[in-house]
Amino acid sequence: YDPITNVPFPVPPLTQHVTETEKMLRSSVQADYDLPLLHKQKLECGLKYTDRSVNQDYLFEKYDWATATYFSLPGFTNDFSHHERINAGYIAYRKSFSPFSLKTGVRVEQTIWDSKLLTTGQSNHRDFIDYFPSAHLTYKTGKASVFSLGYSRRISRPSVRMLNPFLKF
């Protein structure tokens, strides 16, 4: 601000301008069922469906001093779309025989990815099935102490930023 007139000084335009928008829609449906069996046994099973859609739009503009307008730079602008569907089911068996209890099971997942880099026309489709076995043994030493030993296979899903081949500048 000018201290005498209290009017803001003119500010030159930014030489670069970036606009980034991301839209995400995520939904899931799940059903589980436990079936008690004889002699401290139980069968557990379930199904789950997950759907995730993401659109990322990255607009990089540079200021043209001659025309006093912003223009988009090819190769620096990106429009990415990703759709992921996961169909999963599991079954597990549990048995207690004092002082031990045992639980074993398997989860199966079908993952379907459809990614599109709309700016360049590149696309990627993947459809794969994964198996996730698990086993847990528990030993109760009394009312206050429990020892357990377990194994389960886990998965670390990539974020959409990891799936997008475009690098931000």
C-alpha positions in Angstrom: 0.0 0.0 0.0 1.1 3.5 -0.7 1.4 5.1 2.8 0.1 8.5 1.6 -2.9 7.5 -0.6 -3.6 4.1 1.1 -4.0 2.6 -2.4 -2.4 -0.8 -3.1 0.6 -0.8 -5.3 0.0 -2.6 -8.7 1.1 -6.2 -8.5 2.5 -7.8 -11.6 0.8 -11.0 -12.7 2.3 -14.4 -11.6 4.6 -15.9 -14.2 3.1 -19.3 -13.6 -0.3 -20.4 -12.6 -1.3 -24.0 -11.4 -4.8 -25.3 -10.9 -5.3 -28.8 -9.5 -8.6 -30.4 -8.9 -9.3 -33.9 -7.7 -12.7 -35.7 -7.5 -13.1 -39.0 -5.7 -16.0 -41.2 -5.3 -15.7 -44.3 -3.0 -18.3 -46.8 -2.0 -18.4 -50.3 -0.5 -20.8 -53.0 0.4 -20.0 -55.8 2.8 -21.9 -58.9 4.2 -20.5 -61.2 7.0 -21.9 -64.4 8.4 -20.9 -66.5 11.5 -22.1 -70.1 11.8 -21.6 -71.6 15.2 -20.7 -75.3 15.1 -20.5 -78.1 17.7 -17.7 -78.4 20.3 -16.5 -74.7 20.4 -16.1 -74.4 16.6 -17.2 -71.6 14.3 -17.2 -71.0 10.6 -17.0 -67.4 9.4 -17.5 -66.1 5.8 -18.1 -62.9 4.0 -18.2 -60.9 0.8 -17.1 -57.3 0.1 -17.3 -55.1 -2.9 -15.3 -51.8 -3.1 -15.5 -49.2 -5.9 -13.2 -46.1 -6.2 -13.2 -43.6 -9.0 -10.7 -40.7 -9.1 -10.3 -37.8 -11.5 -7.2 -35.6 -11.2 -6.9 -32.5 -13.4 -3.6 -30.6 -13.3 -3.5 -27.4 -15.4 -0.1 -25.6 -15.6 -0.2 -22.2 -17.3 2.5 -19.6 -18.1 2.0 -15.9 -18.5 2.5 -14.3 -21.9 3.7 -10.7 -21.3 3.0 -9.7 -24.9 -0.7 -10.7 -24.9 -1.2 -10.3 -21.1 -2.9 -13.8 -21.0 -2.1 -17.2 -19.6 -1.5 -20.2 -21.9 -1.3 -23.9 -21.2 2.1 -25.6 -21.8 1.9 -29.0 -23.5 3.6 -31.7 -21.5 3.0 -29.8 -18.2 -0.7 -30.3 -18.1 -2.4 -33.5 -17.1 -5.9 -35.1 -16.9 -5.9 -38.5 -15.2 -8.8 -40.9 -14.6 -8.7 -44.0 -12.4 -11.4 -46.6 -11.7 -10.8 -49.5 -9.3 -13.1 -52.3 -8.4 -12.3 -55.0 -5.8 -14.4 -58.1 -5.3 -13.4 -60.0 -2.2 -14.6 -63.1 -0.2 -13.3 -64.9 2.8 -13.8 -68.0 4.8 -12.3 -68.8 8.2 -12.6 -71.7 10.7 -12.2 -71.2 14.4 -11.8 -73.9 17.1 -11.2 -73.6 20.8 -9.7 -76.4 22.9 -8.7 -75.1 26.3 -6.2 -73.4 26.8 -5.6 -73.0 23.0 -7.7 -71.6 20.2 -6.9 -71.8 16.5 -8.2 -69.8 13.6 -7.3 -70.4 9.9 -8.7 -68.9 6.8 -8.2 -67.4 3.4 -9.4 -64.2 1.7 -9.6 -64.0 -2.1 -9.6 -60.7 -4.0 -10.2 -59.8 -7.6 -8.9 -56.3 -8.4 -9.8 -54.5 -11.7 -8.1 -51.3 -12.5 -8.8 -49.0 -15.5 -6.5 -45.9 -15.7 -6.4 -43.3 -18.4 -4.0 -40.5 -19.0 -6.6 -38.4 -20.9 -4.1 -35.8 -22.0 -2.0 -38.3 -24.0 -4.5 -41.1 -24.6 -2.5 -43.7 -22.6 -4.5 -46.3 -20.8 -3.8 -49.2 -18.4 -6.1 -52.1 -17.6 -5.3 -54.7 -15.0 -7.4 -57.6 -13.8 -5.8 -59.9 -11.2 -6.6 -62.2 -8.4 -4.7 -62.4 -5.0 -5.0 -65.0 -2.2 -4.4 -64.0 1.4 -4.0 -67.0 3.8 -4.0 -66.5 7.6 -3.4 -68.7 10.6 -3.5 -67.7 14.3 -2.8 -69.8 17.4 -3.7 -68.4 20.9 -2.7 -69.8 24.3 -4.4 -68.5 27.5 -2.2 -68.8 30.6 -4.9 -67.5 32.9 -7.4 -64.7 33.2 -4.9 -61.9 32.6 -2.3 -63.3 30.1 -2.6 -64.5 26.5 0.1 -65.5 24.1 -0.6 -65.6 20.4 1.2 -66.5 17.2 -0.1 -65.5 13.9 0.5 -65.2 10.2 -1.5 -63.2 7.6 -0.6 -61.9 4.2 -1.2 -58.2 3.7 -1.3 -55.9 0.7 -0.3 -52.3 0.4 -2.4 -50.6 -2.3 -0.8 -47.8 -4.3 -2.3 -44.3 -4.0 -3.7 -42.7 -7.1 -0.7 -40.4 -7.2 1.5 -43.5 -7.5 -0.6 -44.8 -10.4 -0.5 -41.5 -12.3 2.5 -41.6 -14.6 2.5 -37.8 -14.9 5.2 -35.9 -13.0 4.3 -32.6 -11.5 6.5 -29.6 -12.0 
